[in-house]
Amino acid sequence: MAILSVVAYHALPAYVPGGFVGVDVFFVISGFLISTIIFKSLADNDFSFLEFYAHRIRRIFPALLIVMACCFVLGWFALLPEEYKQLGKHIAAGAGFVLNFILWKEAGYFDVASELKPLMHLWSLAIEEQFYLGFPLLIWLAWRIRINLVLVISTVLALSFGANMIGVHYDVVQTFFVPQTRFWELMTGVLLAWLSLNGGNKGEGGLIWGNRCMTRGGALCDVTTRQAMLMSMLSLVGLALILASVFLFNKTMPYPGARAAMPVAGSMLLILAGQESLINRILLSSRVMVFVGIVSYPLYLWHWPLLSFARILESETLSLEIGATAVTLSFILAALTYRLVEKPIRYGGHAGTKSIVLCILMALVGFIGYNAFDREGLPFRQKQLLLNNERHQFRKIAASDESRCLRRFPTFRGYCLLAKDSQPTIAVIGDSLTPGLFNGLKEATANDASVNILGLSLGGMLPLMGVSSYDNLSPYERQAASALGSSQMVSIAGKTASVELVVMVGNWTLYIDPQPDRKMFVRLADRPEITDNREVYRIALTRTFSYLLQQNKQVVFVLNQAGLNFDPQSCANNRPLRLGNEMRSTCAVSRDDFERHNREYREIAASVLKDFPSVKVFDVAKFLCDDQWCWAMKGSELLYADRTHFSRQGGSYIAQFLAPVIQEARLGRIQTN
């Protein structure tokens, strides 16, 4: 059931929004099953670390090696160099069972969507193996020196759960990926395993399993009809808790935190209810569910790469037909992997030799993956094609631009860029849209000795005085630092005497119009009681205009471009392998959609600008939109690197129109002075 919810979520996230809780269910089951084996071995005095880890290697490595090798081969033909570079890194991290840490560190404003990472799902396998790296030693030591195992297990469980509860309020991404905030789920299964083998009172009672119970000594005892009914009720409640999590949770909610207790509790109840309880006997013991359980591990490994590669090659939202094909193929490959790879290696003789060979192969695959990462995605694979790498190139900056800037503004903690080694005359400040315009203006003004562009940029932060901007998944540190960073951008631009003009850039729509999967919060540092983003935006915009004008700066306010509802890469014939032969016919969003999504922030800005007639307004849409469409492509040039940011060509295209506006404003300032 755990694997089915995960597969359904990955294939149909709109219909199974909380299917990711299947991983939590899996953690509980894994902890229960593996620790049961350990406890029995300890009780029989035949536990061996070597045998335990050799068994884990034969269980985990074969299917994982096959899947990672297939991803590497498919990626060779299907992926662009930057994509292949990331895949190589993930293969290396997957082979070392540390991918959860890599994904945590990768997460951020510019990160590639998780749907486009074919090995993203290996984070949970990494956490499981990290747990089993130290757990057997802990239990063995406690057993040998006769420490109460329930106390040890409960302590680790409580500490991990506490870290989870605290961490989810400070850094959701870190709490999701790091092992210490996930171990409590595995420990829940461990506690159940210990109680199942050693539970009950010294009297006649004991833990009840379906229609049977067991005393502390292991003898069977009678179970009344009433007790059997109770166990069936437990199984029903357990299933209800898991299903409620699957359909009520979604990816916009901070997780795990307290919410994870719901599927974990459901898993506990299903295990406690035993094999003969209603749900376990009728549903989970059916032939179909037993088959799914047998192939669950290879199914988990196969389904996500197939769905991810399909999304990459379609460059669009996955169609129902292709999604269904990928899931069907996952089941077929899972069954074949189990029959032809897992069973022969896992069982039979030569266990030691098999384990050694598997370790060597895993190290080899990890090295091959790292080599692809270290060699920039092996670009020679596609040297015959004209590849567009703008998705990753647009935010890359010249090292000299950054070093020049940081020498003059060493305290700024963001993108600090300076076009020439002289005092800046124009400051471009804003969020992640800023570097694109900086590069374009740098090119447009390269031959003008009187102009030097300063770029100050902080991803996801508005260039407004005293404003913090963060989303529902932002770490606490980000929330606290946001207002400081935003004010610092404005302050540097305002207080730098040589700066004559300030260009304010931002993806303003993002902070006003709620996004389906990203809820933004905009708050004033000195008036936190105002929780309406629109009102905060109005007040902060007024304050910022007033401050900059008081500092005798000319101001150009840039109204942002349209956000795309498609991947601009689908407009270019730059991928060596595609699922469909046709590129996107209209590389644009409708003008009506653009107007609808941008209307509210533009109306607020217009009302504020009435009080500041000297502020120049530059509307990007005038140069991208006609009456019907807002274009992401001009001729053969992609103007966008992704759904939000300009490519280098896009920045250059817009800069040729923005530069005259800046020059006009500068001349007005000179004449005024």
N, C-alpha and C positions, 0 to 999 in steps of 0.2 A: 504493500500500500504506500509506503514511503517513497519508493522509486516512481510509482505511477503519478503521485502528486507532483513530483519534481519534473518529470517528463511533460506532464500536462501543462504545468506552469511555463516551461520553456517554449513549448509549441504554441500554446494558446493563453498568453498572459492576461488577456482581457477577460477571459472566462474563468480562469483559475488564478485570481490575483495573489493569493497567499500560498500557492503551491510550494514555495521555497521552504516552508516549515517541514517538508519531508526530510530535509537534512537533519533537523533537530530530532525527528523521530528515529532516523537512522543512527544518530549518535547514541541514543538511549539503548536501542536494540544491540548495537555493537558492544557497548559497555557491558550489557547483560550477558551476551553470548561468550565473549572472549574472557571475561573475568570468571565466568562459571568454569571454564576449562582450567584456568589458573588455580582457582580455589580447590577444585577436585584433585589436581596434581599435587598441590601442597598438602592436602589431607592424606593423600596416598604416599607421600614422601618421595615422589619421583619427578618433581618439577625440575626442568632444565632450561636455563636461559638460552643455551645454544639451540636446543630443540624448538623452543618457543619462537625465536626469531627466524630460524630456518623455515618453520612452518609459515610464518607471516610472509617471508620472501616468496615461497612457492605459491602462496595464496594471492598476493598483491601484484607481484612483478610481471607475470606472463601477459595478462591482458593489457596492463598498462604499457608495456613495451610495444605491443602490437599497435595500439591506438596512437601512441606518440610517433612511432615510425611512419604510420600511414598519414598522419597529419603533416609530417615533414615532407613526405613525397608529394602529397596533394598540394601543399603550400608552394613547393618548387615550381609547379606549373600555374598556380592560381593567384599567388599573392604578389603584390608590389614589394619592392625592396624594404621599405619601412615596415610594412606588415610582416614580412618574412623575418626581419630582424627581431621584431617583438615575439613572434612565434618561437624563434630560436631561444630567446631568453626564457620563455615560459617552459619550453622543453627541458632546458637545463635546470630550471627551478623545480619543475615537476619531477625530474629524476632524483633531485636532492630532497624532495618533500618539504620545500620551503616556499612554495608558490603563494601561500597565504600572505607571507610577509612582502613578497614582491608586489602583489595586487594592492595591498594596503599602501605601500609607498607610491604606487602608480596613480592611485586615486587622486583626482583633482580636477580643476576647471577644464584643463585641456586634455584630459584622459580620453582615450578611445572608448566608445561605448562597449559595455560588457558583452553585448551581442556579437561584437566583431572580434572577440578573443576566443579562438577555438578551444583553448585549454583552461579557460576560466574556472570550470567546475572542479578542477583538481585541488582547489583551496581546501575543500572539506576533507579530502583524502590526506592532505598534508597535516591538518590538525589531528586527524585520527592517528596517524603514524607518530606524530610528535608525542601524543598521549601515551602510546604503547612503548615509546622509547624509555620513559622513566617510570611508568606505572608498575610494571612487574617488579622492579627493584624495590620500590616503596613498599609494596605488599609483602614481598619476600622478607625484607628487613623487619617489618612490623610483626610478621609471623614468627620469625626466628627469635626475636627478643620479647615475644609474648605481649606486645602492646595490643590493646583492644582495637580490633580492626574496624568495628563500627564507628568508633571514635575517630580513627584516622580518616576513614572514608568520608564521614560527615564533616570533618574539619575542612578537608580539601574542597568538598562540595560547597560548603558555606562560604569559604573564602573566594572561590571562583564565582559563585553566584553574586556575592557582594561586589566584586570587581565588575561584573557584568552590569549590575544595577547602577553603579556609580558611573562607569565608563560611557554608557549610552547617553548620558546627559552632557558629556564633555566632548566625545569624539565617536560618533556613531560608526564611522568606517573602521577605525581602529578596533573598536569593540566587536564588530562583526567578524573581523579576520584574525585577530590574535588568539592564540590557544588558551591563555589563562582566563579569558572570559567565556570560553566554550567548554572547558573541562568539566564543569558542573553537570552538563548534560550527559556526558559519558559516565560520570561518577554516579548519576542517578541510576543508570543501568547496573553499575557495579554494586551499589547498595542493595538493589533488588536481588541480584545474584547471591550475595552473601546471606540475605534474609531467607531466600528460598532454600538454601542448603543448611542453614543453621537457625532458622526461625522458630517461633513458637515458644510457649512457656514450658516449664518443667513438668507441667501437668499434662492433660490430654490434648490441649489445644495445639495449634500450629498454623502455619500459613496454608491457606486453602487454594488448591489449584484445580479449578473446574469441579469435578465430582469426587475429588479425593483431597486428602490433607496429609501432612507429614509432621511427625513430632521431631523434636530436636535430635533424637537419635536416628532419624531416618525411617522409622516404622510407619506404615500406613495406618490411618485411622478413618473411621466412618464419617461421611459428610451427609448431613440431613438435606432433604429437599429444599428446605428454606435457605440453607447455606448455598446450595447450587444455584438457586434463583438469585441470590445476592451476587454471586460471581457473574452471572449473565447480565445483571443490571450494571455491574461495574464495567463490563465489556461494552455495553451500549453507551454508557456515559463517556467512556474513553474514546470510542469512535466519534461520538458527537463533538467532543472537545477538539479532536483533530480536524474533523470536517469543518467545524466553525472557524478554526484558524485558517484553513485552506481558502475559504470563501469570504471571510470578513477582513483578513489582513491584506495589505498591499505594500508595494515597494516604497511608497512615500512615507510610510510610518517608521519611526525610529525602531531599529531592531538589532539585537535580540531584546535586551531589557526585560521588563516584567512580562511582555507579551509572549516571550518564548516559553514561559512557564505553562502556558495553555497546551501546546502540543506535547510538551514533555510530560505534563500530568496525564494527558490522554494516553500516551504511550505506557506510562506506569500502570494505569488501570487495566489496559489490555493485557499486559504481561502478568499482572497480579491475578487477573480473571482465569488464566490458565487455558489449556488447549481445548477443554471440553465445555467452555462457556459458549453462549449462543453465537456471538460474532465470530469467535475464533474457530468454532466447530463448523459453522455453516458457510461463512464468507471466506475467512482467511485460510481455511483448510481445503477449499475447492481446488480442482485440478488446475484451473487457470491461474489462481493466485499462487499455488505451489510452484508452477512453472515460472511465473514472474519472479518469485523469491529465489529460485535456483539461478536464474540468469541476471539477477538484479545488479550485481557488480559490473559485469561487462556491458549491461544495458546502460548503466549510469555513465560509463566511460565513453560509449559510442554515441549516445543520442545528442550530446551537446556539440561536439565537433561537426557533426553532419548538419545540424540546424545552423550553427555559426557560419560554416563555409557557404551554406545556401544563402544566407543573408548577405554575406560579403559579395558573392557572385551575382546576386540579383540587384544589389545596390539599392534596394527598396525594402519596404515592409514585406515580410515573408508571405507569399500567397498560401491559401489553404491547401491547394493541391501539392505544392512543393513541400510544405510542412508535413502533410500527411505521408508523403513519400519518404521523407527523411526519418520520421518516426517508425514507419514500417520497416525500412532498411535497418534501423537501429535494432529492432527485435530480431531480425534475421541474422545480422552480424553478431549480436549477443549470443544467440543460440549456437552459431557456428564456433564462436570463440570459446564458449564453455565446453563444447563437445570435442573440438579438435586441438585446443590449446590448454585450457585450464585443467581439465580432467587428467589428461596424460601426464602433465607435469606435476600436478598437485598430489596425485596418488601413484602408487607403484614404488619400485625400488630406486636405488641410486639417489636418495634424497639429498645427501651431502653434496654430491657432484652437481646436481641440478641447482642447488642454492648458490654454489660458487659461480657457475656459468651465468646464472641470472644476474648476479651482482656485477660481473664483468660486463655483460651486455647493457645493464642499466648505466654503468659508468661511461660506456662507449656512446650510448644514445645521448646522455647528458653532455658529453664533450662535443658531439656533432652539433647539438643545439646551440651550445655556447659559441662554437666556431661561426655559425651563421649570424649570431648576434654580434660578435666581435668584428666580423667582416662586413658590417653594415647591410645585412640582408642579402649578401651575394648578388649584387646588381648585375653581374655579367650574365646571369641567367636570361635576361631579357634585353640584351644590348641592341637587338635588332628593332626594338619597339621604342617609339617616342613616348616615354612615360611621364605622367604628370604627378609629381610628388608634392603638390601644393598643400595637401592636407597637413603635412608635417613641416613644410618649409616656411610657411607664412609667418610663424612666430619666431623663427630663428633670426638672431640679430648678430651683427658684426661685433666681434670681441672688442674692437677698438672703440666702437660707439659706447659700449658699456663701461670700459675702463676709463675713458675720458670723463664720463658723467660721474662715476663714483669718486673720482679724485676731487671733484668740485662739490659733490653732495654725498659724502660718505655715510650719512645717517639714514639715507632712504633705503627702505627694504622692499624693493619691487623691481620692475623693469626700469632701469635708469639709463637713458640713451642720450647721447649728444653727438650731433652730426659732424661738428668741426671742433678743433682744439682751440676754442676761443669762447668769449662770454656769450651765453645764449641770448637771442633776441626774441624768439617765439617759443612759447611753452605749449606743448600738446599734452593734456592731462586727461586721464580717464581709466576705464576698465580695460578688458582684454581687446577691445576694438582699437586701442591706441597704437600698438606697434605697427599695424597695417598702414595707418595713415601717416605715422612717423616716417616709415620707409618711403612712402610715396612722396611726401613733402621734401624729404631729404634729396631725392632724385630731382624733383621739380625746381629746387632752389640751389642746386649744387654750384651753379655758376654765378650766383649772386653773393658777393663777398660781404654784403651788409646783413645777410640773413644767416642765422645759426639756430637750428631746431633742437629744442630740449624735449625729450619724451619721458613722461612719468606715468607709469601704468601699474595698476594692481588689479589682477583678475577678480571679477565679481564685486569690485568696490567702486562706488560712485565718486566722481570728483566734486563732492559737495562738502561744505563745512559741517563738522560735527555729526556726521551721519554714519551709522553702522549698517551694513547690508550683508545679509547672510541667508542661507537657505536652511531647510529643515534638517539637513544632514551635516551642517557645518560643525566642526569642533568648537568647544567653548573658547579656546584660545583665539580662534579665528573671529568669533563674535566680539570678543573683548578688544582685539587689535584693529578691527575694521574701522571704527570711528577715528582712531589715531592715524591710520594709514590714509584715509580719505582726506582728513584735515591737513595732513602733511603735504599731500600733493598740491592742494590749493595754497597752503602757506608758502611753500617754496616758490611757486609761480608768482605769488603776490609780493613776496619780500625780496626777490632777486631783482636788484635795481636795473640790470641790463635788459630784462625781459620787458618788451613793449606790448606784447599781445599774447593773450591766453586763448587757446582753442580747447573747448570742453567737449569731450567725446564720451559717449556711453550707450550701452544697449538699454536705453531707458525703458523700453517696453517690458523687459524682463522683470523689472522691479515694481511695475504697476499692474500689469495684466497677469493674473495667476496662470502658471503652466500646469499641464496635466500631471507631470511627475516631479515638479520642482516648485515648492512653495517658498517664496522669498519674503523676508522680513526686513523692513527698512525702519530704523529707529533713530531718534535724536538723542544724543548723549546727555543733553541737559533737560530734556523733556520726555523721559521714557514712558510716561503715561499715555502719550499719543500713539495709538497702535494702528491707525489708518495709514497705509503706505502712501496714499494719495495726498493726504494732508502733510505728512512728513516731507514728501517730495516738494510740495508747494513752498513750505516754510524754508527748507534747506536751499532750494533754488534761489529764493529771494535773498537769503543771507549771503550766499556765495556771490551772486551778481553784485550786491552792495559792497562786499569786502573788496572784490577785485577792482571795481570802479573807484573805490576810495583809495586804493593803492596806485591809482592813475594808470590802469591797464586798459587797453582795448580788449574786448571780449568777442569771440566768435563762438556761438552755440550751435553745435552740429546735431541736427535731427537724424537719428540713425536709419540705416538701411533696413530693408525687409528681411525678416527671418524666413528661412526656407523651410518648407514642409517635406523636403526630399533631400537625398544625398546628391550634392552637385557632381560627384564623381560619376553618377549615372548618365551625365550629359556628354561625357568624353569617352572616346574609344581608346582607353588607355590600359585596359585590363587584358592580360594574355588569355584568360579563360573566362567565359561568361555562361550563365545558364540560359539566358535568352540572347537572341541575335540582335535585337533592336535596342538602340539607345533611347533615352528619353526624348520624345519628339519636341516638347515645349519646355525649354530649360528656364522656367519662370514660375512665379506664384501669381495668382490673379490679383489685379488691382483692388478688387472688392475685399479680398482676404487681408491684404496689406492695410487698407483703410480701417477695417474693423479691428484689427489687432493693435493698431497704433493710435487710434482716435483718442483714447482717454488721456494718455500722457501728453499728446500734442495739444489737447485742449487746455490742460493745466499749464503747460509751458507758455502757451499763447496768452493766457490770462496774466501770468507773471511778467511776461515780456512787455506788456502794455505799460508797465511802470518803469521800464528800462529801454527807452527808445534808442539809446546809443549802442546797445548790444546788437551785433550782426548775427543773422540767422542763416545757416547754410543747410539746405534741405537735400540730403543725399538722394532722396527718391526722385527728384526732378531729373536726375541724370541716369537713373536706372529704370524708370517706369514710363510707360505710355498710358493711354486711356484704358487699356485692357490688361496689360501684364507688367510685372516688375521682374526684370530679367536678371538671371544669374550668369549670363554668358553674352559676350559681345563678339560677333564674328566667330573666330575659333578659340578665343581666350576665355577661360573660366575666371569669373570675377570673384568667386567664393572658394575658400579652402574647405569649409564645412558649412553647416546650416546657418551659421551666425557670422563667421569672420571672413573678411576679405582675403583673397589670395594676394600675392605680390602684384600680379597684374591688376587686380581690383583696386588695391591701394594706389597704384600708379595712375589708374584711370580716373579715380575720384580726385586725386591730388591735383591733376591738371586743371580742374574746375575750382577747387578750393584755394589754390595758390593766388589767383587774381583777387578773390574776396579778401584774403589776408593782406595782400599788398594794398588794396583800396583802404582797408581799415587802418593800416600803418600810416598811409599818406594822410588820412583824416586826423590821426593823432599828431603827426608832425605839424600839420597846418594849424591845429588847435593850439599847440604849444608855441 
